[in-house]
Each structure stands twice: as C-alpha cells, then as structure tokens.
Amino acid sequence: MLDLRYRTILSVAIPLMASSFIQSVVMITDSSFLSRYGIVAFDAAGNGGLIFVTLFVALMGMSDGSQILMARRIGEKKEHLLAQIFGTTLLVNVVIAFILLIGIQLFLPDLIRSFTHNPKIAEAEIVFVRIRSFGLLFSMITLAINAYFMAMGKTYMILVSAAVIAFTNIILDYGMIFGNLGMPSMGLAGAAYASMLADGAGMVFLIIALVLSEDRKRHKLFKSLRYNTESFKSLFKIGSPITLQLLVALITWTIFFIWIEQKGEYELTVSQTIRTLYFLAFVPIWGFSSTTRTYISQYLGNKSYDAIKTIHRRIQLLTIVFLFGLFHGALFYPEFLVRLINPKEVYIEGTAEVLRFISGSILIYGISSVYFQTISGSGNTKVTFYIECISVGVYVVAAYLFLKVWNWDIYWVWAVEYVYFIILGLLSVGYLRLFDWKTKSI
C-alpha cells in the first residue's frame, strides 16, 4: 500500500500530471496548426473534439471505476482478484466502444447539422468526428491498462505512453495537415487521422509494457483473464455513476459551446482558445484527482480512516503549488499564451482578458476537486453523480441567462465557471461532513 510521504504522493501524481501536460501540449499544437490553416477548421476541431470527448467519457467512467475497485482490493490485500476485474473491464470497454463507434458513424452527423448555426463548421465537425471516432478501438484497451497501473500507483507507464502519443501526433499533424514530410495535405481531416493513429501508437506501447511487467506476472493477469459476473456487478455499480457524471458534465459544456457558436464567430474563436489553454490548468488537477482516488480507496480498504485528513491536506497543498507553477501565465502574461494558440491580433486582447478573469475559478476547483474525488474514491459514486447533476443544473441555468436572456459580453459569460466550481466544492464538503461515507463496501 502507498505511504503518505510527499515523495510517494508525487511519485504517483507527477507522471499523471506529465501525461496530462503532454496531452495539453498536443492540444495546443493541434490548435496552433489549425488556426494557421483556417478559422473554420480551428473552430470545427474545437467543437468536434468536445463532442468526441463527451462520448469518450463513457469509456473513461468505467475505467475510473475499475481503478477504484482494484485499488480497494489492493488495500484489502486481495490482489488475486485484480485479473478478474481487469478482464471484465476490458470486455465492457470493447462493448461500449463499438456501440459508440456505430452511433457516431450513423446518427451523429444529422444531430450536428441540427444544432450548429454555421453550415461550414457543421460539415467540418462531421468530417473530424467521424475519423477521430476510430480511435475508440485503441482507447478501449489503453484505458483498461491505465486503470490497472493507476490502481497500483505505477503511473510512470502512463507517462511514457502519453509521450509516445504526443510525439506521434505532432509529427503526423505537421505532415498531414499541411502536406509536409512527404505526406498528403489533408487539412482538418489530417488532424483527425493524426490523433487517431497516435492513439494506436500509445495502445501498442502499453500492451508491450503490460506484457513485460513483473506485476502482470505476479497477478497472473493473462492466465486469470476472464469475464466475471461479480466483478461486473461491482464495476457497473461503481463505474456507471462516474460515466453518467462525466457525460452530464461534458454534455453541459458542449451545450455551452453550442450556445456560444450561435452567439457569433468571434465569441466562439475566443472561447475555443480559452478551452485549449484551460487544459494547462487541468494538468495538476487531473493528476492529483486520480492520485486522490487511489489513495482514498487503498486507505479505506485498509480501514486507515485517520489518514484521510493528511491525504487531503497534502494533496491540496501540492495541487496549489503545481497550479501556480503551470498556470501563472494566465495572470501575468496571458497575451503570450494566447498568441501560442491563435496569433491573429483581433482575438488576442479579448481572449487574454477572459483568461485572466477565470484564473481564480481554477484555484477554487483545485481545492474542491480533492473533496469531490474523495467521495468518488470511497465508492460513493452515486453521490458524486448527484452532486454533478446539481452543479451542472445551476451552471446551465446561469449560462442560459448570461448568453440567451441577458446577452452578456463573452468576458462576463465565462463567470459561469465560478458558479460551477463553487457549487461543486460546497456540496462535496457538505457531504463529507454530514454523512457516513468511510464504511462504504465495494
């Protein structure tokens, strides 16, 4: 079981943060390439990518549930059950991935056309998402392996996998968007193919890493690899609320961007730039969120309840330190960050003002996310789903008022982030203080 030293916490979190940072660099590179290729391609990839990620979280939710379940078994000293959980997760991911892929190919295009104001952006989004969706066939395996490594705290494998994905994606982007390195010039479609093929490269690396892993041999992961009904029931019980929670959150953000697209092209381009840079701030938050789930699940499995406050205090402190280190540019030199994404002068000042304005909301999220992920790591994932629903419900109402009723300037529209993060934090803290959540059996 993982100890509580800062060094150990960082050994789990830093590879995850580095992995998220690499993914953010990939997103920034994609956006930078596409903004120079054309604004329609830039906006379409932003909205299309958000739609894809919204569907992709169906896989992420089950894999997060698998991570919590395996970490709990490690804490309970029942590591012989990991193979069953892993095999069940893999099978569930395969089924979900094929359902999503078929749905995207057959039904999503008409849906995109129905809610997108600009027909050029709509058709470009359809091209992007249809190609990008084949990456689900790689991700269904990648996420199952990631869950296994994260449950044990062996997150450095995920870091290397992310580096492989990033390197492959950037090279293919450079070649396939503009026609460099002897590759065809494919524009937006090239960006989609690059991301999809990069996912395949990451999957190949993780399979090799798993085959060579001593832990895999110790847990007899392949010898005992099979579907197990009890594991499925536990996985579904823990993972399905996380899936619904993530879907609700991302569907809400997708609606937010649809409303912004309907407001105007300037507002959409500013917001897509903000969204890209936002992911820099999410790097430490996501890294420490996964770390929190693993720690909480292991320590509850071991019935070490007194350690919870120490886990909270140390992870929150580290989150704040790393947030400032990675995202201080939003306060002190936002124009420089914006130019990395979109160098067109007409967008720089307005985007920089919004970026500086929302930086405080990220700090609130960094602190509150530790409480929220504690609830998730304890196995009370139905509660996190309810908290998410209430938070995004308030978010949607606020966004509708800001955009549709009061027609605020895009600067003030982004105040909805403060609304969401504050509600999420207050509900999470309230639940942890008022209810008995530590003895949840999973």
C-alpha positions in Angstrom: 0.0 0.0 0.0 1.2 3.5 -0.8 2.6 5.6 2.1 1.8 9.2 2.9 5.2 10.9 2.3 5.1 13.8 -0.1 7.7 12.0 -2.2 5.4 9.0 -2.7 2.4 11.2 -3.5 4.4 13.0 -6.1 5.7 9.7 -7.5 2.1 8.8 -8.3 0.9 12.3 -9.3 3.8 13.6 -11.3 3.7 11.0 -14.1 -0.1 11.6 -14.4 0.5 15.4 -14.5 3.2 15.0 -17.0 0.9 12.8 -19.1 -1.8 15.4 -18.9 0.7 18.2 -19.7 1.9 16.3 -22.8 -1.8 15.9 -23.9 -2.3 19.6 -23.3 0.8 20.3 -25.5 -0.7 18.1 -28.2 -4.0 20.1 -28.0 -2.1 23.4 -28.1 -0.1 22.1 -31.1 -3.2 20.9 -32.9 -5.0 24.3 -32.3 -1.9 26.2 -33.3 -1.6 24.3 -36.6 -5.3 24.5 -37.4 -5.6 28.2 -36.5 -2.9 28.9 -39.1 -4.7 26.6 -41.6 -8.1 28.3 -41.3 -10.5 29.6 -38.6 -13.3 27.3 -39.8 -11.0 24.3 -39.3 -9.9 25.6 -35.9 -13.5 26.1 -34.6 -14.7 22.8 -36.1 -11.9 20.8 -34.5 -12.6 22.5 -31.1 -16.3 21.8 -31.1 -15.9 18.4 -32.8 -13.2 17.4 -30.3 -15.5 18.4 -27.5 -18.3 16.2 -28.9 -15.9 13.3 -29.2 -14.6 13.7 -25.7 -18.2 13.8 -24.4 -18.8 10.4 -25.9 -15.4 9.1 -25.0 -16.1 9.5 -21.3 -18.4 6.5 -21.4 -15.1 4.5 -21.6 -13.3 6.7 -19.1 -16.1 6.3 -16.4 -15.9 2.5 -16.4 -12.1 2.6 -16.3 -12.1 5.1 -13.4 -14.5 2.7 -11.6 -12.0 -0.1 -12.4 -9.2 1.9 -10.9 -11.2 2.5 -7.6 -12.2 -1.2 -7.4 -8.6 -2.5 -8.0 -7.1 0.0 -5.5 -9.6 -1.1 -2.9 -8.7 -4.8 -3.4 -5.0 -3.9 -3.0 -5.9 -2.1 0.3 -7.8 -5.2 1.4 -4.9 -7.4 0.4 -7.0 -9.3 -2.2 -4.7 -8.7 -5.2 -5.6 -12.1 -6.6 -8.9 -10.6 -7.8 -7.2 -8.0 -10.0 -7.1 -10.2 -13.0 -10.9 -10.7 -12.9 -11.5 -7.0 -12.6 -9.1 -6.2 -15.4 -10.6 -8.8 -17.8 -14.2 -7.7 -17.0 -13.2 -4.0 -17.6 -11.6 -4.9 -20.9 -14.7 -6.7 -22.2 -17.0 -3.9 -21.0 -14.9 -1.3 -22.8 -15.0 -3.3 -26.0 -18.8 -3.4 -26.0 -19.1 0.3 -25.2 -16.5 1.3 -27.8 -18.3 -0.5 -30.6 -21.7 0.9 -29.6 -20.2 4.4 -29.6 -18.4 4.0 -32.9 -21.6 2.8 -34.7 -23.7 5.6 -33.1 -21.1 8.2 -34.2 -21.0 7.0 -37.8 -24.7 6.6 -38.3 -26.5 9.1 -36.2 -24.2 11.9 -35.0 -23.9 13.8 -38.4 -27.6 14.7 -38.6 -27.5 15.8 -34.9 -24.6 18.1 -35.5 -26.3 19.7 -38.5 -29.4 20.3 -36.4 -27.8 22.4 -33.7 -24.8 24.1 -35.5 -25.6 27.6 -36.8 -22.8 27.8 -39.3 -23.2 25.0 -42.0 -19.5 25.1 -42.9 -18.5 24.5 -39.3 -21.1 21.7 -39.1 -19.8 19.8 -42.1 -16.2 20.2 -40.9 -17.1 18.9 -37.5 -18.7 15.8 -39.0 -15.6 15.0 -41.0 -13.4 15.4 -37.9 -15.5 13.4 -35.5 -16.2 10.5 -37.9 -12.4 10.0 -38.5 -11.5 10.6 -34.9 -14.0 8.1 -33.6 -12.0 5.1 -34.8 -9.5 6.0 -32.0 -12.1 4.4 -29.6 -10.9 1.0 -30.8 -7.5 1.8 -29.4 -8.7 3.6 -26.3 -10.8 0.7 -25.1 -7.6 -1.2 -24.4 -5.5 1.7 -23.3 -7.9 2.8 -20.6 -8.2 -0.7 -19.1 -4.4 -0.9 -18.9 -4.2 2.6 -17.4 -6.7 1.7 -14.7 -4.5 -1.3 -13.7 -1.3 0.8 -13.5 -3.1 3.7 -11.6 -4.6 1.4 -9.0 -1.1 0.2 -8.0 0.4 3.7 -8.3 2.7 2.7 -11.2 1.8 5.7 -13.2 5.1 6.2 -15.0 3.9 3.8 -17.7 1.1 6.1 -18.4 3.6 9.0 -18.7 5.6 7.2 -21.3 2.5 6.2 -23.2 1.4 9.8 -23.3 4.8 10.8 -24.6 4.5 8.2 -27.4 1.0 9.5 -28.3 2.2 13.2 -28.3 5.3 12.6 -30.4 3.3 10.6 -33.0 0.5 13.1 -33.1 2.7 16.2 -33.5 4.7 14.6 -36.3 1.6 13.4 -38.1 -0.1 16.8 -37.6 2.8 18.6 -39.2 2.8 16.2 -42.1 -0.9 15.5 -42.7 -2.4 19.0 -42.1 0.0 20.9 -44.4 1.4 18.2 -46.6 4.9 18.1 -45.1 7.3 15.2 -44.8 6.0 13.6 -48.0 2.5 13.2 -46.6 -0.7 14.4 -48.3 -2.2 17.8 -47.4 -5.5 16.9 -45.7 -6.2 19.9 -43.5 -8.7 19.2 -40.8 -9.1 15.5 -41.8 -5.3 15.2 -41.4 -5.6 16.4 -37.8 -8.2 13.8 -37.1 -6.2 11.0 -38.7 -3.1 12.1 -36.7 -4.9 11.9 -33.4 -6.5 8.6 -34.2 -3.2 7.0 -35.3 -1.4 8.4 -32.3 -3.9 6.7 -30.0 -3.0 3.4 -31.8 0.7 4.0 -31.1 0.0 4.6 -27.4 -2.0 1.4 -27.2 0.8 -0.6 -28.7 3.3 0.7 -26.2 1.0 -0.1 -23.2 0.4 -3.6 -24.4 4.1 -4.2 -24.7 4.7 -2.6 -21.2 2.0 -4.8 -19.7 3.4 -8.0 -21.2 6.9 -7.2 -19.8 5.6 -6.1 -16.4 6.6 -8.1 -13.4 3.3 -7.1 -11.7 1.4 -8.7 -14.6 3.2 -12.0 -13.9 2.7 -11.7 -10.2 -1.1 -11.1 -10.6 -1.3 -13.8 -13.3 -3.2 -11.2 -15.3 -3.3 -13.1 -18.5 -3.7 -16.6 -17.0 -6.7 -15.5 -15.0 -8.0 -13.0 -17.6 -11.7 -13.6 -18.0 -15.1 -12.1 -17.5 -16.5 -12.4 -14.0 -20.1 -11.7 -13.1 -19.4 -10.5 -9.6 -16.7 -8.2 -10.9 -19.1 -6.8 -13.5 -21.7 -6.1 -10.9 -19.1 -4.2 -8.7 -17.7 -2.4 -11.8 -21.1 -1.4 -13.0 -22.1 -0.2 -9.6 -19.0 2.0 -9.2 -18.3 2.9 -12.8 -21.8 3.6 -14.3 -22.4 6.7 -12.0 -19.0 8.0 -12.9 -19.8 7.6 -16.6 -23.1 9.4 -16.2 -21.4 12.1 -14.1 -18.8 12.7 -16.8 -21.4 12.6 -19.6 -23.5 15.1 -17.7 -20.5 17.5 -17.2 -19.3 17.3 -20.8 -22.7 17.4 -22.4 -23.3 20.6 -20.4 -20.0 22.1 -21.6 -20.9 21.0 -25.2 -24.2 22.9 -24.9 -22.4 25.9 -23.5 -20.1 26.0 -26.6 -23.1 25.4 -29.0 -24.8 28.5 -27.5 -21.5 30.4 -27.9 -21.3 29.4 -31.5 -24.8 30.7 -32.0 -23.8 34.0 -30.5 -21.0 34.6 -33.1 -17.8 33.5 -34.7 -15.6 36.0 -32.7 -17.1 34.7 -29.4 -16.6 31.1 -30.4 -12.9 31.6 -31.5 -12.1 33.4 -28.2 -13.8 30.6 -26.2 -12.1 27.8 -28.1 -8.7 29.4 -27.4 -9.7 29.6 -23.7 -10.8 26.0 -23.8 -7.4 24.9 -25.2 -5.4 26.9 -22.6 -7.8 25.7 -19.8 -6.3 22.3 -20.1 -3.0 23.6 -18.9 -4.7 24.3 -15.6 -6.3 20.9 -15.5 -2.9 19.2 -15.7 -2.2 19.2 -11.9 -5.9 19.0 -11.0 -6.4 15.8 -13.0 -3.1 14.3 -11.9 -3.9 14.8 -8.2 -7.6 13.8 -8.7 -6.5 10.3 -9.9 -4.0 10.2 -7.1 -6.7 11.1 -4.6 -8.9 8.2 -5.8 -6.1 5.7 -5.5 -5.0 6.8 -2.0 -8.6 7.1 -0.6 -9.6 3.7 -2.0 -6.5 1.9 -0.7 -6.6 3.5 2.8 -10.3 2.9 3.2 -9.7 -0.7 2.2 -7.1 -0.9 4.9 -9.5 0.9 7.4 -6.9 3.6 8.0 -9.5 6.3 8.4 -7.3 8.7 10.5 -5.1 9.2 7.4 -7.8 10.9 5.4 -7.2 14.4 6.7 -3.5 14.1 6.0 -4.2 12.9 2.4 -6.5 15.9 1.9 -4.1 18.5 3.3 -1.0 17.2 1.5 -2.7 16.8 -1.9 -4.4 20.2 -1.7 -1.1 21.9 -0.9 0.6 20.2 -3.8 -2.2 21.0 -6.1 -2.0 24.7 -5.4 1.8 24.7 -5.8 1.7 23.0 -9.1 -1.3 25.0 -10.3 0.6 28.2 -9.8 3.7 26.8 -11.4 1.9 25.7 -14.6 -0.9 28.3 -14.9 0.6 31.5 -13.5 0.9 32.8 -17.1 -2.9 33.3 -17.1 -2.4 36.1 -14.5 1.0 37.6 -15.5 1.4 37.2 -19.3 -1.9 35.9 -20.8 -1.3 37.6 -24.2 1.8 35.4 -24.7 -0.2 32.2 -24.0 -3.0 33.3 -26.4 -0.5 34.0 -29.2 0.7 30.4 -28.9 -2.8 29.3 -29.9 -4.0 32.0 -32.2 -1.7 34.7 -33.4 -4.4 36.8 -35.1 -4.4 40.3 -33.4 -8.2 40.7 -33.4 -8.6 37.9 -30.9 -5.6 38.4 -28.5 -6.7 41.2 -26.2 -10.3 39.9 -25.6 -9.1 36.3 -25.1 -6.3 37.4 -22.7 -8.8 39.4 -20.6 -11.1 36.3 -20.2 -8.1 34.0 -19.4 -7.0 36.3 -16.6 -10.6 36.6 -15.3 -11.2 32.9 -15.0 -7.9 32.0 -13.4 -9.3 32.4 -9.9 -12.0 29.7 -10.7 -9.3 27.2 -11.4 -7.8 27.7 -7.9 -11.3 27.0 -6.4 -11.6 23.9 -8.5 -8.1 22.6 -7.5 -9.0 22.7 -3.8 -12.6 21.4 -4.1 -11.7 18.6 -6.5 -9.8 16.8 -3.7 -13.0 16.6 -1.7 -15.1 15.5 -4.7 -12.6 12.8 -5.7 -12.6 11.6 -2.0 -16.3 10.8 -2.4 -15.6 9.0 -5.7 -12.6 7.1 -4.3 -14.7 5.9 -1.4 -17.0 4.1 -3.8 -19.9 6.6 -3.2 -20.1 7.3 -6.9 -23.9 7.8 -6.9 -23.3 10.7 -4.6 -20.7 12.3 -7.0 -23.3 11.9 -9.8 -25.9 13.7 -7.8 -23.5 16.4 -6.9 -22.5 16.8 -10.5 -26.2 17.0 -11.6 -27.0 19.7 -9.2 -23.8 21.7 -10.1 -24.3 21.5 -13.8 -28.0 22.2 -13.4 -27.1 25.6 -11.8 -24.4 26.0 -14.5 -26.8 25.5 -17.4 -29.4 28.0 -15.9 -26.6 30.6 -15.4 -25.2 30.0 -18.9 -28.6 30.4 -20.4 -29.3 33.6 -18.6 -25.9 35.0 -19.4 -26.0 34.1 -23.1 -29.6 33.9 -24.2 -31.6 36.2 -21.9 -29.1 39.0 -20.8 -26.8 38.7 -23.8 -23.7 39.5 -21.8 -20.3 40.2 -23.3 -18.2 37.0 -23.7 -16.0 38.2 -20.8 -18.8 38.0 -18.3 -20.3 34.9 -19.8 -17.3 32.9 -18.6 -18.3 33.8 -15.0 -20.3 30.5 -15.2 -17.1 28.7 -14.3 -17.1 30.3 -10.8 -20.7 29.3 -10.4 -20.0 25.6 -11.2 -16.8 25.2 -9.2 -18.2 26.9 -6.1 -21.4 24.8 -6.1 -19.3 21.6 -6.6 -17.0 22.4 -3.7 -19.7 23.3 -1.3 -21.8 20.2 -2.0 -18.7 17.9 -1.7 -17.6 19.4 1.6 -21.1 19.3 3.0 -21.5 15.6 2.1 -18.2 14.6 3.7 -19.0 16.5 6.9 -22.6 15.4 7.3 -22.8 11.8 6.2 -21.1 8.5 7.0 -19.1 7.7 3.8 -16.0 5.9 5.1 -17.5 2.5 5.6 -18.9 2.1 2.1 -18.3 -1.5 0.9 -17.5 -2.1 -2.8 
